[in-house]
Structures are given as structure tokens and as C-alpha cells.
Amino acid sequence: MPQPQRGSIATEAFCGAVGGTVGALVAYPIDTVKTRLQAGPKNGTVISTAVTLCRNEGIGGFYRGVQIMLISQGVYIGASLGGMQLGRAMYDEFLGASTGKTHPNDPEPWARFLLGGTVSGICCGTVTTPFERLRVLMQTQKRNVGGPLTTLREVFRSQGLHGVFTGLPITVLREIPGCIVWIGSYEWCYSQLTSTLGWGRQSAVLGSAVVAPICWSLSVFPMERIKVQMQAVGAIQESATQTMLRILRRQGMAGLMVGLVPLISRNIIIDIVQLPSADLMRSVLAEK
């Protein structure tokens, strides 16, 4: 089956970084609404949260911490796509010869794909945790705050390096299945659209960019809700298990799903921008 174009590890990381930065610029306001919903102690709605945010903080409130996401989303997608190729390269180097896969068009072994997705999740979960910690803090503070560097200094001064990496285990735990599902659904959808329906490359990339974020969003709950709750607090107070139990005690199972709708909406908007942008960058680099 036809597969999306892939480049080297460095190429995938670079194209992902470009695409992620462009996508972040478009989808940031809905990400702020999603974070406010997930960080709050009570269940609200997307509309009520957005109205309250606009009334109390103005349009600028939707873009609080945008500098962080412009950098972090590029790092995140670059690490995800680059990490996937790194994992595949590790498989080919150490296990490829023993699997009997001799032709590039042979079906990809499941072990190769799963190793790639696992490496991808570890890479992007690790590099994105400090950015997400700062972004969540800036998005959830209901007063005028300093920029990212000011927030970073405050966190580091009060909590040290551990505070900057609050939520690292749950973020990696979110990203391993998330990357496997996200990249897997994207590549599967692309192959189906091109081979079965005869779509062209650009149309297939765009169609796959709608399916993949939905699959990712559904695969990462409730880890996403727990992560935001942990990162929104001003001090390190709970483990992931303690946070989950607190949410269940106060809000029940529904509490773990808070923010799912805006998360899916945000991710669709981001992916229909960042994935075609990354693919376009691959084409430009391939022509040089």
C-alpha cells in the first residue's frame, strides 16, 4: 500500500517542527479554553469557559502563554516524527536483518512500528514536559503575569528542576500510546485513501489529518486530564495516582473526560494545518 512520504530522522524532525509551529499559531485560543476547563475544579462548558475568559481577561487572555506553544508545538511534533524514524532506524539496525524483511515495499513489521512509536512517545514526552508545564501555568493564572522566562524563574526558584518537569511520567505515559495511535491512524488512513479511493497525495494528507487527531485525543484520556491538573497547581502536591483519585472522588468518571471536546477540536485544527505543512516541507527538501 502507498505510504506517506518520509525523510531521514533529521528531515522528519525539521519538517515536524515547521508544521507544528504553524499549527500552534492557528489553534492556540481553543487550547487555552481546553486547559481552563481541565484545570478547573468544577465541570463547565466550552462556551461558558470561553465567555468567562473573554469577559474577565479580554481577547488577550486567549493568547496567554502563546510564546510557549509556538516553540513547544514545533519541538513536540519534530520530536514525534523524528523519534518515530529514530525508532524505525534502531529496529532496522539491530533487528531488521533477522526478520526476513528484505524489500522496502514489504509490509512493515508490527514490532518495527511499535518500537518507533515508543521511541517517539519517549522523545516528545520528555522534551515537551517543561514547555507544557509553563504553558499550563500561564494559561490558568487569572491575572497578568510575566512572560515565559519570568514564569520559568518563579517555578525554578520555588520548586527547582523537579518543578519544571512536573508531570513528566504521566506525559510520557500519554505520549507512547498517543504517538503509536496518532502516526498509525495517519499512515493507515493515508494508505486507504490513496490505494482504495484513489485520492491524490495532498487530499489524502488532509483527510488523514482529520482522522489522526481524533484517534490521538481518544487514546490519551484520562492521562491528559490528570496531567493538566498536576501541572496547573503552583506547588508539587500530588502524584498522578493521587490526582486521579481526587478527580474521581469529586467528579466521578466524567471528571476524567473534562476537556475532551475542545481537545479534539484543537487537535483537528492543528493537524489540518501542521501535517500538510510538514508534508509540503518534505516535498521542498526532496526537490533540492
N, C-alpha and C positions, 0 to 999 in steps of 0.2 A: 504494500500500500504506500502511496505517496506520503512523505513525512515533511513537516515544516523545515525550512532551511535552517541549518545550524552552522555555527562557526567554531573557531577554536575557543578554548577557555577564556582567553583574554578578549576575543571578539564578542563572545556572549556577555561577558561582564560589562564591557563598554556599551554595547547596544542596549542591554537592560538598564544601565544607569541613565542613558539618554531618554529612553522611553519612560522610565519611572519618574524622572524629573518633570517631563511634560505632563504626564498623567496627574501628578500631585497638584500641579497648578490649577487644573480644571476642577478637581473633586474635593478640594480642601474644606469648603464650608459644610458639606454634608458629613465629613469626617468629624468636624467639631461637634455637630449635633449628636452624632453617634457616641462620641466619647462622653458628652454631658449625660446622655441617657444611661450609659453603662456605669458611670462613676457615681451617679446619684444614689441615695439611699432608698428612694421610692420609685415605683414604676410610673413613667409618664408616657406621653405620646411624642411622635416625631414633631407634629405640628405645635403642640403646646411648648415643647422644649425650644423649638426654633423661635416662636413668638416671644417667649420669655427672654431668650438670649438677645433678640433684636431690641426689645423694649428696654432692657436694663443696660445693655452694652453697645448698642448700635451695630451697624454693619461691620465695624472693625472687630467686634467680638467673634465673628465667624472666622476671622483670619488670624486669631491669636496663636502664635507659635508656628505660623506658616513657614518661617525660615527653616525650622527644624525639618518639616516634612519635605520641603524642596530638596534637601540634602539626603534625608533618611530614605525617602522612597527610591531615589536613584541608587543609593547604596544597597537597599533591600532587594530590588529587582536585579541589579547587577550581581549581587551575591547569590541570588536564587538561580538565575540562568547560568552564571559561571560555575557555581557549585555543582549544578546538575551535570555539566560537561566534565568537571573535575572527577566526580564520582564515576562517570562512564569511562573516563580515561584510566582511572585506577582499576576498574574491572578489566578493561582490555589489557592492561599491562600485567596484571597478576593472575587473572583467571580466564581471559579470553581464549588463549591457546588450548585450554583443557576442556572447553565447552563444545568444540566442533564447529563454532561459527567461523566460517572462512570467507564469506562474501558480504559486502556492505549492505546488500538488499535483503539478506536473510532476516527473518523476524527477530526483533530484539529480545534476548532472554529476559525473563522477569527479574532474575537476580541482578542483572545489569541495571535495569530501570530502577529497581528498589534501592540499590546502593547509591545510584545517582541522586534519587530523591532524598535519601537520608543525609548524604553529604550536603546537599542543597539546603535542607532544613537546618542542619547544624550551623552552616556558614551564615545564612541570612538571619537566623535567630540570635546568633552571637553578636553580629555586627550591628543589628538594628535595635537591640535592647536599650542601650544608653540614649539613643535618639527618641525612642518611644517613651521612655521614662520622662525625659524633658518635655516632649510634646504633650503628653497627657497632663503633666503638672501645669503647663502654661494654658492648656485648653480649659481646665477645670477651675482655675482660680478666677474668682468673680470680682477681681479688682485689677487696676492697671499694674502691670508688673514689668520688670526689666526684660531685656532680650534673652536669648538662649544662653549667652555667656554668663549673665548675671544669675540666671536660674541654676546653671551648672555650678557656679561658685557656691551658691547657697546650699545646694544639695551636698556638694563635696565637703563643705565646711562643717555641716551638721551631722552627716552620716558617713562620710568617707567614700572610698571607691565602691564599697558594697552598696551604698545608696544609689549610685549611678547605675548599677547593674541590677536594681530591684526588679524581680520578675523574670530573670534570665532562665531558670529551669522551666517555668511554665511557657515562656516564649518559645524556647527550643522544642518543648513538647507539643506546642501548637504548630510549629513550622514543619516538623518532619512529616506528619500526615498531610498537612496543608500543601506542602510543595509536591509531594507524591500525587495527591489528588488534582492539584491545580495544573501541573505540567502534563500529567497523564490524561486528564479530560481534554486539555487543549490539543494535544497531539492526536488523540483518538478522534475527536470531533473534526479536526483538520483532514485526517485521512478519509473519514467517511464522506465529508462534503466534497472532496476532490475526486475520490475514486468511485463513489456510489452516485452522487448527484451531478458530478461533472462541473463543480464550481471552479472558477479561476482562483489563483493564489491569493489575491488581495481580498476577494469576497470570502474565501474560506478562513483567512486570518481573522477578519472582522466577525464572522459568525462564531468562530471558536472563542473569540474574546468576549462573547456574551455568555457562553456556556461555562467556561472555566471559572470565572469569579463566583458564579452561583454555587458550583461544586465546592470551591475552596471555602466559601463562607459557611456552608452547611457542615463541612468537615471539621471546622476549628472550634465550634461551640461544644461545651461551655468554656473551653480554655480561654477564649478571647474575653469573655465577661470577667472571669477570675483575674486575668492579667491586668485589665484596666482598673479593677477595684484595688489590686495590690499597688499599682503604680500611681494611683491618684492620691494616696494618703501622703501626708507630709513627713511621716516618720515610718521606719520599718517596724511593723507591729505584728504581722501575721505571716504564716506560711500559706502556700497555695491551698492546702487541705483545710486550714482554719478559715480561710476566706470563703471557700466553697460551702463549708458547714454553716457559716454565718449567713450567707445568702439564702441557703435552703431554710434555715430557721426563721428568717424574717419574711421571705417572699415565696418560698416553695420552689418547685421545679421551674415555674415560669420565670423566676428571678434569674436563672442561669441563661435564659434566652433573650434577656433585655438587650435591645440594640441590634437584633438580627436584621430587621427590615432596612434600617439605614446602612448597615454594614454591606448588605447585598447591593443596595442602590449605589453606594460609594464605589464598591469594587467593580461593578459593571461599568460605571462611568470612567474609572481609572483604566480598566483593561481595554476598553474600546479605543482608548487614546494611546496607552503605553505599549500595548502589544503590536499594533500596526506601526507605531513609531519605531520600535525596536526592529521590526522586520524590514522597514524601509532603510534603516541604518545598515542592516546586514547587506542589503542589495547594493547600497552605495559603496560599502567597503569591498564587496565582492568584485565590483567593476574596476577597482583600482589595481 
